[in-house]
Amino acid sequence: MRKLFLPAAVALACWASTVAAQSAAADGPLLRARHVVPAPQVKVFTTAGSVRLVGWDADSIVVRGRVPRSEQFYFAGNDSSMKLGIDEHVDNRAMPRCDLVIYLPRRSRVSLKTVTADIAARDVSGWFYTVSGAVRLTGSATTIDVQSMSGNVDVDVTTPWVHARTGDGNLLVRGEPQDVDASTIGGTLSIASPTILRGQFGSVSGDVHYAGSPSAGAIFDFSNHSGAIDLLLPRSVSGVFTLSSIVGAIENGFSNIRPIASTPHSVRLSLGRGRAQVAARTFKGAIRLRPQ
């Protein structure tokens, strides 16, 4: 039995080593690595390309990636506070693509800023900002604060608190957050999470879509100026819905439920046992309450 076990163990070790090597090769050459405290503060800046952050259980930061020789990668600080990234040009020449992959402790507090570079992060908490890059956040986090002026943002995270903003980009909130403040200017805002207990959702001209069933005790506030608010709810939903618009249309798809109160520009109705409180208001956008 022992003779049979030994070759299997060797094969498994070789396989694990091969997988690790392949992963490292995909991430790019090693740029820097160092020991850090369990919850360091990390600032990252780059302009074009991509940044991928991965939270892990090791007490170290490892940075891999591909940086053109014309660009300067910097890494400075101590084991509790550091900054790293690509130096910004003082002239007006275009920035070449730089791709960074950063492994860091899960409890790190991150401040990440890019110009056009896309951002991806898993099991990382902190502040994420980009001018036009796309952002995708996954895994678990203590807090998420994310903003993109024109890029799309996808928040698929288990976390107590989310603050998310886009300008013209689309914003998708899913995963398992508890307290969410999300808004766009012209982009579409979509919410598809069953765990939100407090939600503030808004846009200026982009449509707002919510699909799901508010949890018992949840408090939601939807607001828009000229975009529509579309609430797609299961027939078993439980909540009191207060809908109002200055000049926009209000469409109640639950026609079998008599409203508690109704005027030409407002509707208030109770569905199920009324366990959640939902308010939706627009200036001239439509409000649609639709059963699934």
N, C-alpha and C positions, 0 to 999 in steps of 0.2 A: 504493500500500500504506500509506504514511504517513497519507494522508487518511482511509483506512478505520480505521486503528489509533487515531487520536486520538479520534473519537467513542466507540469502544469503551472506551477508557481513562477518558474522562469519565463514561460510563455506569457503569462499575465503581466509580469513586470515589464517585459519587452514591449507588449502591446500598449501599456500605460505610458511608457517612455516615448513610444512612437506617436501616440496621440498628443502628448505634451509638446513634442517637437513640431508636429504639424500645426498645432495651435500657435506656437511661437512664430513659426514661419509665416503664418497667415497674418499675424499682428505686425510683423515687420521686425527689423533689427532692434536690439536693446539700445535705448538712448540713455537711460539712467535708472538707478535703483538705490534705495536706502531704507534703513530702519526708521520707523516713526512710532509715536504713541498711539494708543487705540482709537483716539478721536481727534485727529489733527485737523487744522484749518488749512484748506488747500484752494489757492486761487489759480485759475487757468485762463489763458488768453491765446487766441489764434484768430486768423482772419478767414482764409479760404481752405476748403477741403473738408475734413471731418474730425470729430472728437468722439471717442467712445470710452465711457467710464464704466468700470465693473467693480462693484463692491465685493470684497472677499474677507476671509477670517484671518488672514496673515497680518502680522504687525510690520508691514512694509509697503512702500509704494514702488511699483515697477512701471516704467514708461517705455513703450515700444512704439515704433511707427516709421514712417517714411517722410523724410524732410530733405528737400533739394539742397545741394551744397551751397547754393546762393543764399539760403536762409539760416538764421541763427536761432538755435534752440537753447533756451535758458532754464535753469533749475536752481533756485536759491532758497535759503531759509534754514530752519533747524527741524528737529524731529517733531515739533508740535505746530509749526506754522511755516508754510512755504508757498512759493509761487513758481509757476512753470508755464512754458508755452513758446510761442514764436514771436520774436521781436517785430513790432510794426514798423513799416517803412516811413521815413520822414518825407520822402519824395512822393510823387503821384504815380509811380509805376505800379502796374498790376501785381498783386500778390500771387505767387504760384501755389498750387495745391500742396497742402501738408496734411498728413493723416496721422493722428495720434491715438494710441490705445493706452489707457491709464488704469492700472489695477491699484486699488486703495482700500483701506479698512472700511467696513460697512458703516461705522459710526463717524466717518469723516464728515466735516461740514464744508461743502463745496461752494465756490463762487466761480461760475464759468461764463465767459463772454466770448462771442464770436461775431464776425461780420456776415460772411456768406456761408461759413462752414456749418454743416449739419451736425446735430448733437444726438447721441444715443447714450442712455445711462440705465444701468440695472442695479438695484439695491443701493442707490446712492441718494442722499438727502442734500438739499441746499437750494441755491439760486442759479437759474439757468437763463441766459439772455442771448438772443441773436437778432441781427437786423433782418436777414432774409433767409437764413438757414431753416431747415426742417428740424423738429425736435420730437424724439420718441423716448418716453420714460416708462420703465417697467420695474417689476419687483416690489420690494418693500422699502418704505422710507419713513422718517419721523416728520418731515415737512417737505413740501414742494412749492417753490415759487418760480414760475416759468413765464417767459414772454418772448414772442417773436413778432416783429413788425409786419412782415409779409409772408413768412413761411408757415407751413402747417404744423400743428402741435397735436401730439397724441399722448395723453396721460393715462396709462394703464397700470396704476399703482395701488397698493394697499398702504394707506397712510391716514393719520388723523386729520391732516389739514392740507388743502390744495388752494393755491392762488394762481390762476392761469389767465393770460391775456394774449390776444393776437390782434393785428390790425386788419389786413386784407386776407390773411391766412385762415384756413379752417381749423377749428378747435374741437377735438374729441375727448370727452371725459368718460372713462370707464374704470374697470378695476373695482377696488373696494375702499374708496375714500369715505370719510365721515363728514367733514366740514369743507364745503367747496364754494369758492368765489371765482366765477369764470365769466369772461366777457370777450366780445370781439367788436370791431368797428364795422367792417364790411364783410367779414368772413362768416361762414356758417358755423354755428355752435351746436354740437350734438352731445347729448347726455344719455348714457346707457349704463347706469350703475344702480343696483338695488340696495346699496348700503348707506347712501347719503342721508344724513339726519338734518343737516342744515345746508340749504343750497341757495345761492344768489347768482342768478344767471341773466345776462343782458347782452344787447347788441344795439348798434345805431341803425344799420341798414341790412345787416345779415339776418337770415332766418335762424330761429332757435328751435331745435327739435329735442323733445324728451320722449324716451320710450322706456316704459317700466311701470312700477307701482311704488309710490312713496311708502316708506316704512311707517309703522305706527308711531305717532309723535313727531314725525318729520315736519319741518317748516321750510317751504320753498317760496322763493320770490322770483318771478320772471318779468323782465321789462324789455321793451323795444321801442324804437321810434317809428321807422317805416318798414322794418322787416316783419315777417310773420312769426307767431308763436304757435307751434304745433305740438300738442300733447297727445301721445298715443298710449292709451291706458288699457289694462285688462278689465274685463267686465266685473271682476271681483275687487276692484280698487276700492279703498276706503279713505275718504277725505272730503273736506269742505273746500270747494273751488270758487274763488271770487275772480271773475273775469271782467275787465273794463277796457274800453277803447274810446278815444275822442271821436274819431271819424271812421275807424276801421270796422270791418264786419266781425261778428262773433258767431261762430258755428258750433252748436251743441249737438254732437253726435249721439249723446245719450238721450234720445228723444222720449224714451219711456219714463224718464225721471223728471218730475215736475220741479222747476227751480224754486228755491226758497224766496228769492226776490229777482225781479227782472225789469229792466228799463230798455229803451232803444239802444243804449250803449253800455249796458252792464248786465251780467248774469251772475247769480250766486246759487249754487246748488250743492247738495250733500249726497255723496255716493257711499254706499255701504254704511259703515258705522261712523264715518266722518273722523277717522283717527288721525289724519294728516291735515295740515293747513297749507293750501296752495293759492297764491295770488299771482295773476298774470295781467299785465296792463301794457297797452301800446298807445301811440299817438294816432297813427294812420295805418298801421299794419293789421292784418287779420289775426284773429285768435281762433284756433280750431281745437276742439275737444273731441277726440275720436276714440271709439272702442277698438280693441284689437280683434 
